[in-house]
Amino acid sequence: MNFDFHDRDIDFVKHRNKFFVLSSAFTLIGVILLLTLGLNLGIDFESGSRVEVVAPDTVTADEIREEFAQIGEGYVPDDITLGGDNNERASVGFIGVLGPEEIAEIQAYYNEKYGSEPNVSTVSPTVGQELARNALFAILFASLGIVIYVAVRFELTYGVAAIVALLHDAFFIIVVFSLLQMEVNVPFIAAVLTIVGYSINDTIVTFDRIRENLKLSKRVKSFDDLAEIVNKSLVQTLSRSINTVLTVVFAAAAIFVFGGDAIRSFAFALLIGLVAGTYSSMFLAAQLWLVWKAKQLKKKKFQPQQPEGEPTA
């Protein structure tokens, strides 16, 4: 399947205000959701314990819950992730750190039941906070490096527009996870960083085409001239963007459907982020650059000119 829009006359710029309103409304709704629902942080970012159970045969989540209920009333798993070729492995998460006596009790139960002790790992509140802080720094440093690169290769207006689109994509994923209350864990952070890279790549391709068309244009003196260049550039890169995102979407969808529970959140975040990245590179970053560049041209146009022969200060 190949999408070719080179011969189409599509006016993206005409609807730029609609795109700005849509993105602004989503941002407002997202802030409200984060303030009310918050994020469902996994034990990677909160204090907790994870028990890795290995059974001789296939187990279900209900069976694991029943087994922990037999150990004691206080053992209620917060999440259960099944894995292995036949779902013979279970990763059981508890919010809150299990004490030495509780760990010994769990290991003794499963040693008697399956003949092997489960591995128990814990994340202290300090480690959880450090992981969350490092994840935030990773996204911020990646964003800073990207905006510097784009600003050096193109110009500052390109870089600022690119970083706005990038933050829009990351925020979109976070809001969707908040709305669905899906667990935020280390694979989720990996997905966000992956989308950051994909989104900026798509944006740079669009900006590069705009810059080339800008150089080829003989007359760029008004907003309409810039709008024509942006529309032409978006149409030229539209087929590439759609074909690329569909290719990656098919791969991410396959991971989501056929992959294990451990990487399902990663695949879902990729799917959401790919759609957001394609939208932002075409309908947000390019439109923001157009508005800011037009203001620069207008400011330059009305800047007082030095009379000929008058000495400079």
C-alpha positions as CSV (number, residue, x, y, z in Angstrom):
1,M,0.0,0.0,0.0
2,N,1.5,3.3,-1.1
3,F,0.0,6.8,-0.5
4,D,1.0,9.5,-3.0
5,F,-0.2,13.1,-2.5
6,H,2.2,14.9,-4.8
7,D,-0.5,15.9,-7.2
8,R,-3.0,16.9,-4.6
9,D,-3.7,20.5,-3.6
10,I,-4.3,20.3,0.1
11,D,-4.4,23.5,2.2
12,F,-3.1,22.6,5.6
13,V,-2.4,26.2,6.6
14,K,-6.0,27.2,6.2
15,H,-6.9,25.0,9.2
16,R,-4.0,26.0,11.4
17,N,-6.1,27.7,14.0
18,K,-8.2,24.5,14.4
19,F,-5.1,22.5,15.0
20,F,-3.9,25.1,17.6
21,V,-7.3,25.0,19.4
22,L,-7.4,21.2,19.3
23,S,-3.9,20.9,20.8
24,S,-4.7,23.6,23.4
25,A,-7.9,21.9,24.4
26,F,-6.2,18.5,24.7
27,T,-3.4,20.1,26.9
28,L,-6.0,21.6,29.2
29,I,-7.9,18.3,29.5
30,G,-4.6,16.5,30.1
31,V,-3.6,18.8,32.9
32,I,-7.0,18.3,34.6
33,L,-6.7,14.5,34.2
34,L,-3.2,14.4,35.7
35,L,-4.3,16.6,38.6
36,T,-7.4,14.4,39.3
37,L,-6.5,10.9,38.3
38,G,-2.8,11.1,38.4
39,L,-0.6,8.3,37.0
40,N,-0.7,4.6,38.0
41,L,3.0,4.3,38.9
42,G,4.4,0.8,39.0
43,I,6.8,-0.4,41.6
44,D,9.6,0.8,39.4
45,F,8.8,4.3,40.6
46,E,7.2,3.6,43.9
47,S,8.3,1.5,46.9
48,G,7.3,-2.0,46.4
49,S,8.3,-5.7,45.9
50,R,8.1,-8.1,43.0
51,V,7.9,-11.8,43.4
52,E,8.9,-14.0,40.4
53,V,7.0,-17.3,40.6
54,V,8.0,-20.2,38.4
55,A,5.4,-23.0,38.1
56,P,5.9,-26.4,36.4
57,D,2.7,-25.9,34.3
58,T,0.6,-23.1,33.0
59,V,-0.9,-20.8,35.6
60,T,-3.5,-18.0,35.5
61,A,-3.7,-14.8,37.3
62,D,-6.7,-16.0,39.3
63,E,-4.7,-19.1,40.5
64,I,-1.8,-16.8,41.6
65,R,-4.2,-14.7,43.6
66,E,-5.7,-17.7,45.2
67,E,-2.3,-19.0,46.2
68,F,-1.3,-15.8,47.8
69,A,-4.6,-15.7,49.6
70,Q,-3.7,-19.1,51.1
71,I,-0.4,-17.7,52.3
72,G,-2.2,-15.0,54.3
73,E,-5.0,-12.4,54.1
74,G,-2.5,-9.6,53.8
75,Y,-1.0,-10.9,50.5
76,V,-3.1,-9.2,47.9
77,P,-1.1,-8.6,44.6
78,D,-1.4,-5.2,43.0
79,D,-0.5,-6.5,39.6
80,I,0.2,-9.9,38.0
81,T,2.2,-10.3,34.8
82,L,2.3,-13.7,33.1
83,G,5.2,-14.8,30.9
84,G,7.1,-17.8,29.5
85,D,6.3,-20.0,26.6
86,N,3.2,-21.4,28.3
87,N,2.5,-18.8,30.9
88,E,4.4,-20.8,33.5
89,R,6.0,-17.7,35.0
90,A,4.3,-15.0,37.0
91,S,5.6,-11.7,38.1
92,V,3.6,-10.5,41.1
93,G,3.9,-6.9,42.2
94,F,3.1,-5.5,45.6
95,I,2.9,-1.8,46.4
96,G,4.9,-1.4,49.6
97,V,8.1,-3.3,50.6
98,L,7.7,-6.8,51.9
99,G,9.5,-7.5,55.2
100,P,12.0,-10.3,55.7
101,E,9.4,-12.5,57.5
102,E,6.8,-12.0,54.7
103,I,9.4,-12.9,52.1
104,A,10.5,-16.0,54.0
105,E,6.8,-17.0,54.3
106,I,6.2,-16.6,50.6
107,Q,9.4,-18.5,49.6
108,A,8.6,-21.3,52.0
109,Y,5.1,-21.7,50.6
110,Y,6.2,-21.9,47.0
111,N,9.2,-24.1,47.9
112,E,6.8,-26.6,49.3
113,K,4.3,-26.2,46.4
114,Y,6.6,-26.1,43.4
115,G,9.9,-27.2,44.8
116,S,11.6,-23.9,44.1
117,E,11.8,-20.6,45.9
118,P,10.6,-17.5,44.0
119,N,13.0,-14.6,43.5
120,V,11.9,-11.5,45.4
121,S,13.2,-8.0,44.5
122,T,12.3,-4.8,46.3
123,V,12.4,-1.1,45.4
124,S,12.8,1.2,48.3
125,P,11.1,4.7,48.3
126,T,14.5,6.3,47.8
127,V,15.3,4.1,44.8
128,G,11.8,4.7,43.3
129,Q,12.2,8.4,43.6
130,E,15.6,8.3,42.1
131,L,14.4,6.2,39.1
132,A,11.5,8.7,38.5
133,R,13.9,11.6,38.7
134,N,16.4,10.0,36.3
135,A,13.6,9.2,33.9
136,L,12.5,12.8,33.9
137,F,16.1,14.0,33.4
138,A,16.5,11.6,30.5
139,I,13.5,13.1,28.7
140,L,14.6,16.7,29.4
141,F,18.2,16.1,28.3
142,A,17.1,14.4,25.2
143,S,14.8,17.3,24.4
144,L,17.5,19.8,25.1
145,G,20.0,18.0,22.8
146,I,17.4,17.9,20.1
147,V,16.5,21.5,20.2
148,I,20.2,22.5,20.2
149,Y,20.8,20.3,17.2
150,V,17.8,21.6,15.2
151,A,18.6,25.2,16.1
152,V,22.2,24.8,14.9
153,R,21.3,22.9,11.7
154,F,18.3,25.1,10.8
155,E,17.5,28.1,12.9
156,L,16.1,28.9,16.3
157,T,12.5,29.1,15.2
158,Y,12.7,25.6,13.8
159,G,14.2,24.3,17.0
160,V,11.5,25.9,19.3
161,A,8.7,24.6,17.0
162,A,10.3,21.1,17.1
163,I,10.5,21.1,20.9
164,V,6.9,22.2,21.3
165,A,5.8,19.3,19.0
166,L,8.1,16.9,20.9
167,L,6.7,17.8,24.3
168,H,3.2,17.6,22.8
169,D,3.8,14.0,21.8
170,A,5.3,13.0,25.2
171,F,2.5,14.7,27.1
172,F,-0.1,13.0,24.8
173,I,1.2,9.5,25.8
174,I,1.2,10.4,29.5
175,V,-2.3,11.7,29.4
176,V,-3.7,8.6,27.7
177,F,-2.0,6.4,30.3
178,S,-3.5,8.6,33.0
179,L,-7.0,8.3,31.5
180,L,-6.8,4.5,31.1
181,Q,-4.8,4.1,34.4
182,M,-2.3,1.9,32.8
183,E,0.8,1.1,34.7
184,V,3.7,3.5,34.2
185,N,7.0,1.5,34.4
186,V,10.5,1.4,32.9
187,P,9.2,0.1,29.5
188,F,6.9,3.1,29.4
189,I,9.8,5.5,29.7
190,A,11.6,3.6,27.0
191,A,8.6,4.0,24.7
192,V,8.4,7.7,25.4
193,L,12.1,8.2,24.5
194,T,11.6,6.1,21.4
195,I,8.7,8.3,20.3
196,V,10.8,11.4,21.1
197,G,13.4,10.2,18.6
198,Y,10.8,9.2,16.0
199,S,8.8,12.4,16.3
200,I,11.9,14.6,15.9
201,N,13.0,12.6,12.9
202,D,9.6,13.1,11.2
203,T,9.7,16.8,12.1
204,I,13.2,17.3,10.7
205,V,12.3,15.7,7.4
206,T,9.4,18.2,7.1
207,F,11.6,21.1,8.1
208,D,14.3,20.1,5.7
209,R,11.8,20.1,2.8
210,I,10.5,23.6,3.9
211,R,14.0,24.9,4.0
212,E,14.8,23.6,0.5
213,N,11.6,25.0,-0.9
214,L,12.3,28.3,0.8
215,K,15.7,28.5,-1.0
216,L,14.1,27.7,-4.3
217,S,11.4,30.3,-4.0
218,K,12.1,33.5,-5.8
219,R,9.7,35.7,-3.7
220,V,9.1,35.3,0.0
221,K,7.8,38.6,1.3
222,S,4.4,37.8,3.0
223,F,2.5,35.3,5.0
224,D,0.8,34.0,1.8
225,D,4.2,33.2,0.3
226,L,5.3,31.3,3.4
227,A,1.9,29.5,3.5
228,E,2.3,28.3,0.0
229,I,5.8,26.9,0.7
230,V,4.6,25.1,3.9
231,N,1.6,23.6,2.1
232,K,3.8,22.4,-0.8
233,S,6.3,20.9,1.7
234,L,3.7,19.1,3.7
235,V,2.1,17.6,0.6
236,Q,5.5,16.5,-0.6
237,T,6.3,14.7,2.7
238,L,2.8,13.5,3.5
239,S,3.1,10.2,1.7
240,R,6.4,9.5,3.3
241,S,5.0,10.2,6.8
242,I,2.0,8.0,6.3
243,N,3.9,5.1,4.8
244,T,6.5,5.3,7.5
245,V,4.1,5.5,10.4
246,L,2.0,2.6,9.0
247,T,5.0,0.4,8.8
248,V,5.9,1.0,12.4
249,V,2.3,0.8,13.6
250,F,2.0,-2.7,12.1
251,A,5.1,-3.8,14.0
252,A,4.0,-2.2,17.3
253,A,0.5,-3.7,16.9
254,A,2.0,-7.1,16.4
255,I,4.1,-6.7,19.6
256,F,0.9,-5.5,21.5
257,V,-1.2,-8.5,20.3
258,F,1.4,-11.3,20.4
259,G,3.9,-10.0,22.9
260,G,3.8,-10.8,26.6
261,D,2.2,-8.7,29.3
262,A,5.7,-7.3,30.3
263,I,6.1,-5.3,27.0
264,R,2.4,-4.6,26.3
265,S,2.5,-1.2,27.8
266,F,5.6,-0.4,25.7
267,A,3.8,-1.4,22.5
268,F,0.7,0.5,23.4
269,A,2.7,3.6,24.2
270,L,4.4,3.3,20.8
271,L,1.0,3.1,19.0
272,I,-0.3,6.2,20.8
273,G,2.9,8.1,20.3
274,L,3.3,7.3,16.6
275,V,-0.1,8.8,15.9
276,A,0.7,11.9,18.0
277,G,4.1,12.3,16.4
278,T,2.7,12.2,12.9
279,Y,0.0,14.8,13.8
280,S,2.4,17.1,15.6
281,S,5.1,17.2,12.9
282,M,2.6,18.1,10.2
283,F,-0.2,20.1,11.9
284,L,1.7,21.6,14.9
285,A,5.4,22.1,14.3
286,A,5.2,23.3,10.7
287,Q,2.2,25.6,11.5
288,L,4.0,27.2,14.5
289,W,7.1,27.8,12.4
290,L,4.9,29.5,9.8
291,V,3.3,31.8,12.3
292,W,6.6,32.8,13.9
293,K,8.4,33.2,10.6
294,A,5.6,35.4,9.2
295,K,6.0,37.6,12.3
296,Q,9.7,37.9,11.6
297,L,9.1,38.9,8.0
298,K,6.5,41.5,9.1
299,K,8.8,42.9,11.7
300,K,11.6,43.1,9.2
301,K,9.3,44.7,6.6
302,F,8.4,47.6,8.9
303,Q,11.8,48.1,10.4
304,P,13.0,51.7,9.6
305,Q,15.6,51.8,6.8
306,Q,18.8,53.7,7.0
307,P,18.8,56.7,4.6
308,E,21.5,56.5,1.9
309,G,24.6,58.4,2.7
310,E,23.8,58.8,6.4
311,P,26.7,57.6,8.6
312,T,26.0,54.7,10.9
313,A,26.3,55.3,14.7
